[in-house]
Amino acid sequence: MENHSNLIRRNDKVWVKTYEKLGIQYDIDMPAANTSLIDIFEQNFTKHAGKTAFVCMDAKLSYEDLDRYSKQIAAYLQSLGLKKGDKVGVMMPIFCSYRLPYWVCCVLA
């Protein structure tokens, strides 16, 4: 017998009607339990490479750009001696551009 308490039912979510109206998918496929956040990001960078990842003020950054820039910055920090386990501080306003240094830290981990 199925455990109904673990099922996400369509009618339990008040936002589903809005999602349907806008054509947004509300059911998601969860990755395998051993999938890391890095794996998920890298799969999406490849899948959506040419699409816009985000817009900050008037500048657009594609998923491919985000992937490339984060790896370049991570490689630069490693060339300065930063290694796994070291602490990294990012001092900047929490703004849309904050995503790049966040991802750099994920790549370094």
Order of alpha helices (4+ residues) and beta strands (2+ residues): alpha-alpha-beta-beta-alpha-alpha
